[in-house]
Amino acid sequence: MRVLSTVTENLSSRGFFCLVDEPLALGESVACILGLPLWHDPQMSLALRCQAQVVWVKAMQDGRFGVGCRIDDYAVVA
């Protein structure tokens, strides 16, 4: 299993878009942890453990890859 650090650009209840340094395969199943800042205290965050599937991949001009993932399941991490 490889571990990638990403920058999430967009998040919704159905999925997310992130930037990665190496491409992921279309249809690949990924396990991820999303850190979400709390609106009332930006110093605190909430972590979601997600199971997601890669639904699109796009090579970016800066050499990274944009990846769109559909969230299939998630749980709040205590």
C-alpha positions as CSV (number, residue, x, y, z in Angstrom):
1,M,0.0,0.0,0.0
2,R,1.4,3.4,-0.9
3,V,0.7,6.6,1.1
4,L,0.2,9.9,-0.7
5,S,-0.1,13.3,0.8
6,T,-2.5,15.5,-1.1
7,V,-4.0,18.9,-1.2
8,T,-7.8,18.8,-1.4
9,E,-9.2,21.6,-3.6
10,N,-12.9,20.8,-3.4
11,L,-15.0,18.7,-1.2
12,S,-18.7,17.8,-1.3
13,S,-20.9,15.2,0.4
14,R,-20.4,13.0,-2.7
15,G,-16.7,13.3,-3.4
16,F,-13.6,15.4,-3.6
17,F,-11.0,16.8,-6.0
18,C,-7.4,16.7,-4.9
19,L,-3.9,17.2,-6.4
20,V,-1.3,14.5,-6.2
21,D,2.3,14.1,-7.3
22,E,1.8,10.7,-9.0
23,P,-1.2,9.5,-11.0
24,L,-3.9,7.2,-9.7
25,A,-5.7,4.7,-11.9
26,L,-9.2,5.3,-13.1
27,G,-11.5,3.1,-11.0
28,E,-8.9,2.6,-8.3
29,S,-10.3,2.2,-4.8
30,V,-8.5,4.4,-2.3
31,A,-8.6,4.7,1.5
32,C,-8.1,8.2,2.8
33,I,-8.3,10.4,5.8
34,L,-9.6,13.9,5.2
35,G,-8.9,16.6,7.8
36,L,-11.6,19.2,8.0
37,P,-11.2,22.4,10.0
38,L,-14.1,23.2,12.3
39,W,-15.9,26.4,11.3
40,H,-16.1,27.7,14.9
41,D,-12.4,27.0,15.7
42,P,-10.0,26.8,12.8
43,Q,-7.3,25.5,15.2
44,M,-9.3,22.3,15.6
45,S,-10.2,19.7,13.0
46,L,-12.4,16.7,12.4
47,A,-11.0,13.6,10.6
48,L,-13.0,11.5,8.3
49,R,-11.8,8.0,7.2
50,C,-13.1,7.5,3.7
51,Q,-13.3,4.7,1.2
52,A,-13.4,6.3,-2.3
53,Q,-13.1,5.5,-5.9
54,V,-11.1,7.4,-8.5
55,V,-13.6,8.6,-11.2
56,W,-11.3,10.9,-13.2
57,V,-7.6,11.9,-13.5
58,K,-6.2,14.9,-15.3
59,A,-2.5,15.8,-15.9
60,M,-1.9,19.4,-14.7
61,Q,0.5,21.9,-16.2
62,D,2.6,22.0,-13.0
63,G,3.4,18.2,-13.3
64,R,0.9,17.1,-10.7
65,F,-2.3,15.2,-11.3
66,G,-5.8,16.3,-10.5
67,V,-7.9,13.4,-9.2
68,G,-11.7,13.3,-8.7
69,C,-12.9,10.7,-6.3
70,R,-16.4,9.5,-5.3
71,I,-16.8,8.8,-1.6
72,D,-18.4,5.4,-1.2
73,D,-18.3,5.2,2.6
74,Y,-16.9,7.3,5.5
75,A,-16.7,7.4,9.3
76,V,-15.7,10.1,11.8
77,V,-12.3,9.3,13.4
78,A,-12.2,9.9,17.1
